[in-house]
Amino acid sequence: MTARISVTLPQFRNDAAPMLEAARRAEAVGFDGVYVFDHLFPLGSPNRPIFEGFVTMGAVAASTSSITVGTLVIRAPMRPAWTTAKAAWSAQAISGGRLTLGLGAADSMSKPEFEAYGLPFGTVRERIDAVRDTIAALHAPELQLPGVPPPKTWIGGRSATVRAAAAEFADGWNAWGGNAERLFIESEEIRAQAGRPFEVSWGGQVLLAPDQEALAARLAERDDADRLVAGTPETVAEQLQRFMDAGADELVLSLLPGAGWNSWDLFVEEVRPRLR
């Protein structure tokens, strides 16, 4: 069975209209889900804009009708557990049961955001406990809504501690970046730890170009080529297929904008048909 294919939304801006239009378009062209990030400011860029995750998720849920709406990932230590759980239930009701609540414990790259806003960063154990407490609150009887199923939960992060937590009390796990060989090892381990039906998803940035010349030009503009899935439609499809074969039930792709071409159109027309 082909993995679900989802995309992240253009959230790093001041104008909401293109982001909401992108969500509607993702639904129209057949992507399976749309995901939003959770940052107070983009990593390493305190002066760049970004729309807040939960508010964005509610707007996207209200602007679409069938596509999965998810977070990748809400940093649990940033909010009281019951606040996050209540917001998640609200988004689940607004969306008609389409929410995937991706949660994270926050890593060292997130620490400047916590410090800039006067939030305690805490120890690894404290941050993992915040994820656990949030999922516990999500399932508390007081928050249940009649006729609304609880949101599906993923935990994101590559550390062994985070993976163990996901296997213990979440519905799935998200890995961001890395290669397919690593994903295969980790997905086998985490499914064995979970011992129950359990989802594995992979997310990452994808630089898709129509031909080798265009690809070379785009790569020359960047200094992170080693962290991207990059290529023409044929080679990107081959790379993504490896993640699917490694155990990914869902791919969440940040399709980088093209220079003279639309990356989403190119993906839908020339990459997705190659995936099996």
Contacts in CASP RR format, 6 or more apart in sequence:
PFRMAT RR
TARGET T0000
AUTHOR 0000-0000-0000
METHOD contacts of the structure
MODEL  1
MTARISVTLPQFRNDAAPMLEAARRAEAVGFDGVYVFDHLFPLGSPNRPI
FEGFVTMGAVAASTSSITVGTLVIRAPMRPAWTTAKAAWSAQAISGGRLT
LGLGAADSMSKPEFEAYGLPFGTVRERIDAVRDTIAALHAPELQLPGVPP
PKTWIGGRSATVRAAAAEFADGWNAWGGNAERLFIESEEIRAQAGRPFEV
SWGGQVLLAPDQEALAARLAERDDADRLVAGTPETVAEQLQRFMDAGADE
LVLSLLPGAGWNSWDLFVEEVRPRLR
2 244 0 8 1.000
2 275 0 8 1.000
2 276 0 8 1.000
3 243 0 8 1.000
3 244 0 8 1.000
3 248 0 8 1.000
3 249 0 8 1.000
3 250 0 8 1.000
3 251 0 8 1.000
3 275 0 8 1.000
4 32 0 8 1.000
4 33 0 8 1.000
4 68 0 8 1.000
4 249 0 8 1.000
4 250 0 8 1.000
4 251 0 8 1.000
5 31 0 8 1.000
5 32 0 8 1.000
5 250 0 8 1.000
5 251 0 8 1.000
5 253 0 8 1.000
5 272 0 8 1.000
5 275 0 8 1.000
6 31 0 8 1.000
6 32 0 8 1.000
6 33 0 8 1.000
6 34 0 8 1.000
6 35 0 8 1.000
6 68 0 8 1.000
6 250 0 8 1.000
6 251 0 8 1.000
6 252 0 8 1.000
6 253 0 8 1.000
7 26 0 8 1.000
7 31 0 8 1.000
7 33 0 8 1.000
7 34 0 8 1.000
7 35 0 8 1.000
7 252 0 8 1.000
7 253 0 8 1.000
7 254 0 8 1.000
7 255 0 8 1.000
7 264 0 8 1.000
8 34 0 8 1.000
8 35 0 8 1.000
8 36 0 8 1.000
8 37 0 8 1.000
8 72 0 8 1.000
8 252 0 8 1.000
8 253 0 8 1.000
8 254 0 8 1.000
9 19 0 8 1.000
9 22 0 8 1.000
9 23 0 8 1.000
9 26 0 8 1.000
9 34 0 8 1.000
9 35 0 8 1.000
9 36 0 8 1.000
9 56 0 8 1.000
9 60 0 8 1.000
10 18 0 8 1.000
10 19 0 8 1.000
10 22 0 8 1.000
11 19 0 8 1.000
11 36 0 8 1.000
11 37 0 8 1.000
11 50 0 8 1.000
11 51 0 8 1.000
11 53 0 8 1.000
11 56 0 8 1.000
12 42 0 8 1.000
12 48 0 8 1.000
12 49 0 8 1.000
12 50 0 8 1.000
13 19 0 8 1.000
13 49 0 8 1.000
13 50 0 8 1.000
13 51 0 8 1.000
14 49 0 8 1.000
16 51 0 8 1.000
16 59 0 8 1.000
19 51 0 8 1.000
19 56 0 8 1.000
19 60 0 8 1.000
20 59 0 8 1.000
20 60 0 8 1.000
20 63 0 8 1.000
22 34 0 8 1.000
23 34 0 8 1.000
23 60 0 8 1.000
23 63 0 8 1.000
23 64 0 8 1.000
23 67 0 8 1.000
23 69 0 8 1.000
24 63 0 8 1.000
24 64 0 8 1.000
25 264 0 8 1.000
26 33 0 8 1.000
26 34 0 8 1.000
26 67 0 8 1.000
26 264 0 8 1.000
27 33 0 8 1.000
27 34 0 8 1.000
27 64 0 8 1.000
27 65 0 8 1.000
27 66 0 8 1.000
27 67 0 8 1.000
29 264 0 8 1.000
29 265 0 8 1.000
29 268 0 8 1.000
30 67 0 8 1.000
30 268 0 8 1.000
31 67 0 8 1.000
31 268 0 8 1.000
32 67 0 8 1.000
32 68 0 8 1.000
32 250 0 8 1.000
33 67 0 8 1.000
33 68 0 8 1.000
33 69 0 8 1.000
33 70 0 8 1.000
33 252 0 8 1.000
34 60 0 8 1.000
34 64 0 8 1.000
34 67 0 8 1.000
34 68 0 8 1.000
34 69 0 8 1.000
34 70 0 8 1.000
35 69 0 8 1.000
35 70 0 8 1.000
35 71 0 8 1.000
35 72 0 8 1.000
35 100 0 8 1.000
35 252 0 8 1.000
36 51 0 8 1.000
36 53 0 8 1.000
36 56 0 8 1.000
36 57 0 8 1.000
36 60 0 8 1.000
36 70 0 8 1.000
36 71 0 8 1.000
36 72 0 8 1.000
37 50 0 8 1.000
37 53 0 8 1.000
37 71 0 8 1.000
37 72 0 8 1.000
38 52 0 8 1.000
38 53 0 8 1.000
38 54 0 8 1.000
38 71 0 8 1.000
38 72 0 8 1.000
38 73 0 8 1.000
38 74 0 8 1.000
38 75 0 8 1.000
38 78 0 8 1.000
39 50 0 8 1.000
39 110 0 8 1.000
39 113 0 8 1.000
40 50 0 8 1.000
40 52 0 8 1.000
40 78 0 8 1.000
40 113 0 8 1.000
40 116 0 8 1.000
40 117 0 8 1.000
41 47 0 8 1.000
41 48 0 8 1.000
41 50 0 8 1.000
41 113 0 8 1.000
41 116 0 8 1.000
42 48 0 8 1.000
42 50 0 8 1.000
43 109 0 8 1.000
43 110 0 8 1.000
44 109 0 8 1.000
44 112 0 8 1.000
46 112 0 8 1.000
46 116 0 8 1.000
53 71 0 8 1.000
53 74 0 8 1.000
54 71 0 8 1.000
54 74 0 8 1.000
54 87 0 8 1.000
54 91 0 8 1.000
57 69 0 8 1.000
57 70 0 8 1.000
57 71 0 8 1.000
57 91 0 8 1.000
57 99 0 8 1.000
58 69 0 8 1.000
58 90 0 8 1.000
58 91 0 8 1.000
58 94 0 8 1.000
58 95 0 8 1.000
60 69 0 8 1.000
61 69 0 8 1.000
61 91 0 8 1.000
61 94 0 8 1.000
61 95 0 8 1.000
61 96 0 8 1.000
61 98 0 8 1.000
61 99 0 8 1.000
62 94 0 8 1.000
64 95 0 8 1.000
64 98 0 8 1.000
66 98 0 8 1.000
67 98 0 8 1.000
68 98 0 8 1.000
68 99 0 8 1.000
68 100 0 8 1.000
69 91 0 8 1.000
69 95 0 8 1.000
69 98 0 8 1.000
69 99 0 8 1.000
69 100 0 8 1.000
70 99 0 8 1.000
70 100 0 8 1.000
70 101 0 8 1.000
70 102 0 8 1.000
71 100 0 8 1.000
71 101 0 8 1.000
71 102 0 8 1.000
71 103 0 8 1.000
72 102 0 8 1.000
72 156 0 8 1.000
72 174 0 8 1.000
72 176 0 8 1.000
72 203 0 8 1.000
72 252 0 8 1.000
73 102 0 8 1.000
73 103 0 8 1.000
73 104 0 8 1.000
73 154 0 8 1.000
73 155 0 8 1.000
73 156 0 8 1.000
73 157 0 8 1.000
73 174 0 8 1.000
74 84 0 8 1.000
74 101 0 8 1.000
74 102 0 8 1.000
74 103 0 8 1.000
74 104 0 8 1.000
75 103 0 8 1.000
75 104 0 8 1.000
75 105 0 8 1.000
75 106 0 8 1.000
75 110 0 8 1.000
76 84 0 8 1.000
76 103 0 8 1.000
76 104 0 8 1.000
76 105 0 8 1.000
76 106 0 8 1.000
76 127 0 8 1.000
76 130 0 8 1.000
76 131 0 8 1.000
76 133 0 8 1.000
76 134 0 8 1.000
77 105 0 8 1.000
77 106 0 8 1.000
77 114 0 8 1.000
77 119 0 8 1.000
77 120 0 8 1.000
77 121 0 8 1.000
77 122 0 8 1.000
77 126 0 8 1.000
77 127 0 8 1.000
77 130 0 8 1.000
78 106 0 8 1.000
78 113 0 8 1.000
78 114 0 8 1.000
78 119 0 8 1.000
79 87 0 8 1.000
81 130 0 8 1.000
81 133 0 8 1.000
81 134 0 8 1.000
81 136 0 8 1.000
81 137 0 8 1.000
82 137 0 8 1.000
82 140 0 8 1.000
82 143 0 8 1.000
84 103 0 8 1.000
84 134 0 8 1.000
84 137 0 8 1.000
84 138 0 8 1.000
85 134 0 8 1.000
85 137 0 8 1.000
85 138 0 8 1.000
85 140 0 8 1.000
85 143 0 8 1.000
86 143 0 8 1.000
88 99 0 8 1.000
88 101 0 8 1.000
88 138 0 8 1.000
88 151 0 8 1.000
89 138 0 8 1.000
89 143 0 8 1.000
89 144 0 8 1.000
89 145 0 8 1.000
89 148 0 8 1.000
89 150 0 8 1.000
89 151 0 8 1.000
91 99 0 8 1.000
91 151 0 8 1.000
92 98 0 8 1.000
92 99 0 8 1.000
92 145 0 8 1.000
92 148 0 8 1.000
92 149 0 8 1.000
92 150 0 8 1.000
92 151 0 8 1.000
93 145 0 8 1.000
93 148 0 8 1.000
96 148 0 8 1.000
97 148 0 8 1.000
97 149 0 8 1.000
97 151 0 8 1.000
99 151 0 8 1.000
99 152 0 8 1.000
100 151 0 8 1.000
100 152 0 8 1.000
100 153 0 8 1.000
100 154 0 8 1.000
101 138 0 8 1.000
101 151 0 8 1.000
101 152 0 8 1.000
101 153 0 8 1.000
101 154 0 8 1.000
102 153 0 8 1.000
102 154 0 8 1.000
102 155 0 8 1.000
102 156 0 8 1.000
102 174 0 8 1.000
103 131 0 8 1.000
103 134 0 8 1.000
103 135 0 8 1.000
103 153 0 8 1.000
103 154 0 8 1.000
103 155 0 8 1.000
103 156 0 8 1.000
103 170 0 8 1.000
104 131 0 8 1.000
104 155 0 8 1.000
104 156 0 8 1.000
104 157 0 8 1.000
104 162 0 8 1.000
105 124 0 8 1.000
105 127 0 8 1.000
105 128 0 8 1.000
105 130 0 8 1.000
105 131 0 8 1.000
105 155 0 8 1.000
105 157 0 8 1.000
105 162 0 8 1.000
105 165 0 8 1.000
106 114 0 8 1.000
106 121 0 8 1.000
106 127 0 8 1.000
107 157 0 8 1.000
107 159 0 8 1.000
110 121 0 8 1.000
111 121 0 8 1.000
113 119 0 8 1.000
114 120 0 8 1.000
114 121 0 8 1.000
115 121 0 8 1.000
121 127 0 8 1.000
124 161 0 8 1.000
128 161 0 8 1.000
128 162 0 8 1.000
128 165 0 8 1.000
131 155 0 8 1.000
131 165 0 8 1.000
132 165 0 8 1.000
132 169 0 8 1.000
135 153 0 8 1.000
135 169 0 8 1.000
135 170 0 8 1.000
136 169 0 8 1.000
137 143 0 8 1.000
138 150 0 8 1.000
138 151 0 8 1.000
138 153 0 8 1.000
139 150 0 8 1.000
144 150 0 8 1.000
152 171 0 8 1.000
152 172 0 8 1.000
152 199 0 8 1.000
153 170 0 8 1.000
153 171 0 8 1.000
153 172 0 8 1.000
154 166 0 8 1.000
154 170 0 8 1.000
154 171 0 8 1.000
154 172 0 8 1.000
154 173 0 8 1.000
154 174 0 8 1.000
154 199 0 8 1.000
154 201 0 8 1.000
155 162 0 8 1.000
155 165 0 8 1.000
155 166 0 8 1.000
155 170 0 8 1.000
155 172 0 8 1.000
155 173 0 8 1.000
155 174 0 8 1.000
156 162 0 8 1.000
156 166 0 8 1.000
156 173 0 8 1.000
156 174 0 8 1.000
156 175 0 8 1.000
156 176 0 8 1.000
157 163 0 8 1.000
157 173 0 8 1.000
157 174 0 8 1.000
157 175 0 8 1.000
157 176 0 8 1.000
158 175 0 8 1.000
158 176 0 8 1.000
158 186 0 8 1.000
163 173 0 8 1.000
163 186 0 8 1.000
163 189 0 8 1.000
163 190 0 8 1.000
163 193 0 8 1.000
164 193 0 8 1.000
166 172 0 8 1.000
166 173 0 8 1.000
166 190 0 8 1.000
166 194 0 8 1.000
167 173 0 8 1.000
167 190 0 8 1.000
167 191 0 8 1.000
167 193 0 8 1.000
167 194 0 8 1.000
167 195 0 8 1.000
167 198 0 8 1.000
168 193 0 8 1.000
168 194 0 8 1.000
171 198 0 8 1.000
171 199 0 8 1.000
172 194 0 8 1.000
172 198 0 8 1.000
172 199 0 8 1.000
172 200 0 8 1.000
172 201 0 8 1.000
173 187 0 8 1.000
173 190 0 8 1.000
173 198 0 8 1.000
173 199 0 8 1.000
173 200 0 8 1.000
173 201 0 8 1.000
174 201 0 8 1.000
174 202 0 8 1.000
174 203 0 8 1.000
174 252 0 8 1.000
175 182 0 8 1.000
175 183 0 8 1.000
175 186 0 8 1.000
175 187 0 8 1.000
175 200 0 8 1.000
175 201 0 8 1.000
175 202 0 8 1.000
175 203 0 8 1.000
176 202 0 8 1.000
176 203 0 8 1.000
176 204 0 8 1.000
177 202 0 8 1.000
177 203 0 8 1.000
177 204 0 8 1.000
177 227 0 8 1.000
178 227 0 8 1.000
180 239 0 8 1.000
180 242 0 8 1.000
180 243 0 8 1.000
180 245 0 8 1.000
180 246 0 8 1.000
181 246 0 8 1.000
183 200 0 8 1.000
183 202 0 8 1.000
183 243 0 8 1.000
183 246 0 8 1.000
183 247 0 8 1.000
183 248 0 8 1.000
184 245 0 8 1.000
184 246 0 8 1.000
184 247 0 8 1.000
187 200 0 8 1.000
187 246 0 8 1.000
187 247 0 8 1.000
187 248 0 8 1.000
190 198 0 8 1.000
190 200 0 8 1.000
191 198 0 8 1.000
191 200 0 8 1.000
199 249 0 8 1.000
199 250 0 8 1.000
200 247 0 8 1.000
200 248 0 8 1.000
200 249 0 8 1.000
201 248 0 8 1.000
201 249 0 8 1.000
201 250 0 8 1.000
201 251 0 8 1.000
201 252 0 8 1.000
202 243 0 8 1.000
202 246 0 8 1.000
202 248 0 8 1.000
202 250 0 8 1.000
202 251 0 8 1.000
202 252 0 8 1.000
203 251 0 8 1.000
203 252 0 8 1.000
203 253 0 8 1.000
203 254 0 8 1.000
204 229 0 8 1.000
204 252 0 8 1.000
204 253 0 8 1.000
204 254 0 8 1.000
205 224 0 8 1.000
205 227 0 8 1.000
205 228 0 8 1.000
205 229 0 8 1.000
205 253 0 8 1.000
205 254 0 8 1.000
205 256 0 8 1.000
206 228 0 8 1.000
206 229 0 8 1.000
206 230 0 8 1.000
206 236 0 8 1.000
206 240 0 8 1.000
206 253 0 8 1.000
206 254 0 8 1.000
206 255 0 8 1.000
206 256 0 8 1.000
206 263 0 8 1.000
206 267 0 8 1.000
207 215 0 8 1.000
207 218 0 8 1.000
207 219 0 8 1.000
207 222 0 8 1.000
207 225 0 8 1.000
207 228 0 8 1.000
207 229 0 8 1.000
207 230 0 8 1.000
207 231 0 8 1.000
207 256 0 8 1.000
208 230 0 8 1.000
208 231 0 8 1.000
208 232 0 8 1.000
208 233 0 8 1.000
208 236 0 8 1.000
208 255 0 8 1.000
208 256 0 8 1.000
208 258 0 8 1.000
208 263 0 8 1.000
208 266 0 8 1.000
208 267 0 8 1.000
208 271 0 8 1.000
209 215 0 8 1.000
209 217 0 8 1.000
209 218 0 8 1.000
209 230 0 8 1.000
209 231 0 8 1.000
209 232 0 8 1.000
209 258 0 8 1.000
209 261 0 8 1.000
210 232 0 8 1.000
210 233 0 8 1.000
210 261 0 8 1.000
210 266 0 8 1.000
211 232 0 8 1.000
212 232 0 8 1.000
214 259 0 8 1.000
214 261 0 8 1.000
215 230 0 8 1.000
215 231 0 8 1.000
215 232 0 8 1.000
217 259 0 8 1.000
218 230 0 8 1.000
218 256 0 8 1.000
218 258 0 8 1.000
218 259 0 8 1.000
219 225 0 8 1.000
219 230 0 8 1.000
222 228 0 8 1.000
228 256 0 8 1.000
229 236 0 8 1.000
229 239 0 8 1.000
229 240 0 8 1.000
230 236 0 8 1.000
231 239 0 8 1.000
233 266 0 8 1.000
233 267 0 8 1.000
233 270 0 8 1.000
233 271 0 8 1.000
233 274 0 8 1.000
234 274 0 8 1.000
236 267 0 8 1.000
236 271 0 8 1.000
237 271 0 8 1.000
237 274 0 8 1.000
237 275 0 8 1.000
240 251 0 8 1.000
240 253 0 8 1.000
240 271 0 8 1.000
240 275 0 8 1.000
241 274 0 8 1.000
241 275 0 8 1.000
241 276 0 8 1.000
243 251 0 8 1.000
244 251 0 8 1.000
244 275 0 8 1.000
253 267 0 8 1.000
255 263 0 8 1.000
255 264 0 8 1.000
255 267 0 8 1.000
256 263 0 8 1.000
257 263 0 8 1.000
END
